């Protein structure tokens, strides 16, 4: 029997199975397409990836979000595709992100980061990106070796 629930921070329905059969706990990794951590929670998803990320404006305004497609979501921020906080304050630079295999872990991390004081968020960003560079600036660019034409690729 399937149940659909909605989580307030995740717009897509999460499918809950009333009976999830699992391999013994000593076996690690995916079991019949259900990651062990999700199977133990009774959540069925395919092999998805989720990201909790921080976007920043040039003036330092921060936006924290979650997505299942980081490239698409960053492009939406950069093109101000949707009205809202990030487009209003021009948060269009990816300055930090983390990847998760479990959507609930990603949601929990997003909530944790949103609860932090600004100074702690800045320290997290600067621990991996001290110059606040746009980590997605060159995503999708074609690369070429010296003497090689990009048009030829």
N, C-alpha and C positions, 0 to 999 in steps of 0.2 A: 504494500500500500504506500502510495506517495503522498506527501504533504508538501505544500509550498508555503514558505514563510518569507517575509520581507524584513530585512534589517534596515533600520533608518539610515545607516551610513553606506548602504550598498544597494543601488537602485534595481538590480536584477534579482529575480526570485532565487532562493536557495532551495534545492530539492532535498527533502529529508526522507529517508527510507525507514520504514518501521522495523525491518529486519535486515541487518547487514551482516553477512557471513564473513568472518575474517580468518586469516591464517593464525597460527599461534604467535604470541607476542615476540618470541625469540627470532622470528623471521622478519627481516627488515625490508623496506622498499614497498613498491606498489603491489597490491593484491587484487588481481582481476580488474585492473584499471582504477582501483580506489586506493589512494595513498594511505598508508597505515594511520597517520595522525587524523585524517579525515574519517576513516573507517571507524576509529575509536570514538569519534564524536557523532557517528551516525550520519555523516554528510557525504553525499555522492557527487563528485565532480569528475570531469575528465582531467587530463594532465595540463591544467592551466597554470599560468604564472600571474602573480599580482605584485604590484609595486606601490609602496608608500613613498611619496616624493614631496620635495619642497621647491616651489617656484619663487623667484624674487623679482622685484622691480629694480630699476636702476637707482631708486631712492631708498631701497632696503625694506620695502614692504614685503612680508612673507605670506605665502599661501601654501597650505598643506593639504594634500589630497591622496586619493587611492585610485588605482586603475588596473585593468587587466590587459592594457595595451599601452605601454609607456610612449612608444613612438607616435601613435595616433593622438594621445592625450596632450603631449607636449606640443604637437603641431596645432591642436585646437587652441591651446593657450597662446601660442605665438601669433596666430591669426585672429585672436579675439573672436572666435567663432560663436561663443555663447556669452550672453549678457550675465553679469554677476561680479562678484568681488574681484576675481583675478583680472577680468577685462577692465573693470572700473579703475583699478589701481595699477594696471599695466604690469602684472606679474607674468613676465614672458621669458624668464631665464631659468633653466633648470640648474639648481645649485646643489641638490642632494637627492639621492634615491636609494632605496633598499628593495631587494626582490624577495618574495615569499612564495612558497608552494601552496600555502593554506590561506584562503581568503579571510578566515576569522582572525588569524594571526596578523595579517596585514591591517585589518580593521582595528584590532587592539593597538597596534603600533601607531596608527594614525591618531587614535584617541589619546594615546600617551603623549605623542609629540605636541598635539594641540593643547594639552594641559600644562606643558612646560612654560616657564617664563622665557621671555625673549632672549635673555643672555644665554640660557642653556641651549636654545635652538641655534644661536649664532656659534656657540662653541662646537656643537655637533657638525654644523656646516664646515667650519674652519678646520676641523680635525681631518677632513678628507679633501677639502677644496679651499685652501687658505686665501686664494685670490678671488674667490666667488666667480670663477669662470663659468660660462654657460656650457654645461656638460653635454648638451645636445646640439651645440652650434654647428658641428660638422657631420651630424647624422645624415645619412643619405647622399653625402658627397661621393663622387667617383674619385678613386685614387689611381695614380699612375706612378711608375718608377721613372727615374731620370732618363730622359730621351724617349719616353713612350708617350704617345698621344692619348688623351682621355677619349677623344672621339672614336678612336679605334677600338676601345673596350666595349 
